[in-house]
Amino acid sequence: MARERERRALSLVVEALEARVIPTPTWLVRPGKDECGNQWSLIQGLYKQLSPGLELPDLMRSVERRDLDAVLEHDGVLRVFEFDEKQHFNRFRAQTLRQYAHLVPLAFDPDEWISRSEQKTHLEGGGWGIPRPPLFDGEHGRHRQRAFRDALADIVPLEYGYAPTLRIGEHEVAGWLSSADAPARIRTLLTDKLTRG
């Protein structure tokens, strides 16, 4: 169901922005020191918060690869698009967002994301929170990894001239994604988000 919603949201966004989806850039597949550029110290600090006592390697191992939900090209700009389901909201995400939300431009309301993340009292179990060694070993490994990767997707693209990352929360659209007025509603939502960033 969540993937269905993600695909539907992306389809509406692509249509509303008259955008095209392009592949995830190689510098965001496994961003290390070189790929993070001027933001490396910020990225290292975020990692240390999430994995105390460990050091983020300058070069990411091949198993650390990740894809984004989408990269969009529209109106002459490139922009990361992410659809955030409930597992993206938790104390680890709040922790990372607090460190950079008012330092970098974002095409979503970071205060809302932080508030929703802090309100969550129970983390998803099973595969949602399993250890992800070696960078995110131990309890809540996958939750910490997700928070870190979300931060990377918000921060690193700006180093490459991308427009601010656009995030749509599942909670923002779940009630009307399949409705007849969904195209109009997504345009309204996008107007609000894109004027932020």
Secondary structure, 3 states (H helix, E strand, C coil): CHHHHHHHHHHHHHHHHCCEEECCCHHHHCCCHHHHHHHHHHHHHHHHHHCCCCCCCCCCCHHHCCCCCEEEEECCEEEEEEEECHHHCCHHHHHHHHHHCCCCCCECCHHHHHHHHHHCCCCCCHHHCCCECCCECCCCHHHHHHHHHHHHHHHHHHHHCCEEEEEEEHHHHCCCCCCCCHHHHHHHHHHHHHHHC
